[in-house]
Amino acid sequence: MKKLLVLIGLLACYTGHAQMSVDTSSGNVIVKEKAGAAVKSLSIYTTLVAGCGKCIHMVYDPNSGDYGAEPDTLYLDFAKELTHVKTMLDAALAYKKKYSFYRFAINLSPYRDIAMKLADIYAASPEWNAYLKKAGSLLVADTLFDGNELVEVRYDPVLAAQVLDKSDFLQPLNDFYRPYGYKVAANGFPAEHQQTLSRNELRSLGKPETLIVPIPNGDFTLTKLSATKAEPAKKKS
């Protein structure tokens, strides 16, 4: 209780347009920041993961006040949004100083700078362009349980991951989490219901509408950085 009261006092000192709250009533830690009309949230909770046991996940939502309403795409910049993530993560760490984080999850769809980065990575990849040329149309029709037909793009998730892993796509996240003692790894691409940038999104970025740009899974693995041992001093001869 004392820690919580101290935290409330600290949060009350924040100035500007943002209003912060921390809810621990469910046993999880949910930090919310009201910035204008948006209510941003960072949820920290423990869940069971095969091969890991009880693991701590973080989930960030840039507009948790609008559940049920699909936001306009490409209306945010991830680089700017990370300042909100930092504010909320620091507030959570003020409540509990030590976590052993396993995953950070975020919906990648609204971020213009992420979409631009992905478009540049795949447009410049010789392996990806050779694959697209050989594959032809990636549209696949599936018959649903009700008899209706669903046509979706179906690309090679293994190749998509290889192209992404060779790029500097994760650099902003690694730069962000390094001071907290973590490095970041991508978690591949979905095998089903795969997302790609739409023609409207590509057009808004000034990119050719014919580009096929896959969108990776929005949950990233966090691994603790190992402490670097100092080399022993050399003896003077």
C-alpha positions, 0 to 999 in steps of 0.5 A, a space after each residue: 500500500 505504501 508503494 502504491 501511495 508513493 506511486 500515486 504521488 509521483 504520477 500526480 506530479 506529471 504535468 502537460 496534457 497526459 493523465 496517468 493511472 495505475 491499476 493493480 486490482 486484478 493482480 496484473 499491472 495496467 498503466 493507462 495514459 490519457 493524452 487528448 482523446 486517446 487512452 493509451 495502455 500498457 498491460 503487464 501480466 503473467 501467463 503460462 507458455 510452453 517451454 517457459 512456464 510462467 512468463 511475463 508479457 507486456 501488451 501496448 495499445 495506443 488507443 484502448 478507449 476505442 475498443 470495437 472501433 477500427 482505427 484509421 491505418 497509418 495514423 501513428 509514428 512508432 518512434 513517437 509512440 515509444 515515448 508513451 511506452 517508456 512513460 508507462 513502463 517506468 510507472 510500472 517499474 516504480 510499482 515493482 522494480 524487477 520483472 523478467 519480461 518474455 514478450 512485448 506485443 503491439 498491433 503494427 497496423 497503425 504505424 506509418 513509419 513501420 509500414 514505410 520500413 517494411 515496404 523499403 525492406 521487401 522492395 529492396 530484397 533480391 530474394 523476395 522479388 525473385 520469389 514473387 516473380 516465380 510464385 506469380 499470384 499469391 491469392 489462394 481461395 479457401 472454402 469456409 465451414 458455411 460454404 462461402 469462399 475466402 480469398 487471401 494472400 498466402 506467402 512463404 512465412 519462412 522466407 519473409 522471416 529470413 528477409 526481415 531478420 537480415 534487415 535492421 527492422 528491430 533496431 528501434 526496439 533494441 535501442 529502446 529495450 537495451 537500457 532496460 537490459 533486454 534484446 529483442 527478437 522477431 517472432 516470425 509471420 503468421 501461417 494463416 490469415 497473413 496480413 500485407 500492406 493494402 493498396 491504399 496504404 502503399 499509395 499513402 506511402 508513395 509506393 507502387 500498389 503492386 508491392 507485396 509487403 508482409 506484416 510480421 507478428 506483433 509480438 516480440 521476444 525479450 531476452 535478458 542481456 548477459 552481463 559483460 565480464 571485464 577483461 583482467 588487467 594485463 600484468 606489467 612486464 
